Amino acid sequence: MRLLVIEDEPDIASALQKGLRQVGYAVDIALDGESGSELALVNDYDLLILDLNLPGVDGLEVCHRVRAECPSLLILMLTARSRPDERVTGLDLGADDYLVKPFHFAELTARVRALVHGCCGTCAHSHTEAQQELLPGTYSCASSAQC
């Protein structure tokens, strides 16, 4: 399982990389939105862990870019933005989950597992038909789980 973490705080990024590697994930790090977007679009990642408060290109724009080009890439927003309207915006832009900092690492890994195990074989988003009708055009299934 290959993850990309886009987080501008080097200590947090390093801690996430170390912890996620210890539980068995391959993890790449990007410290800004521009390089993170590029990595997400040219590599085969299973999940993107995305901060919103990034220098240059912010996390909402990264989410928008990635979702447009790689609709099957799972996105978990991990951010200090905690207001309900901010959470709704992130999810409406295409995030699959949203976790507010500070967080417990065990909860993060549980959410990663839940997202990854929620995938079906050829579609990163395993929503019911009723959910898909409520969110027309938001999710699309591809023949492969990559961009």
Secondary structure, DSSP 8 states (H G I E B T S, - for coil): -EEEEE-S-HHHHHHHHHHHHHTT-EEEEESSHHHHHHHHHHS--SEEEE-S--SSS-HHHHHHHHHHH-TTSEEEEEES--SHHHHHHHHHTT-SEEEESS--HHHHHHHHHHHHHT--SS-S----HHHHHHSTTT----SSS--
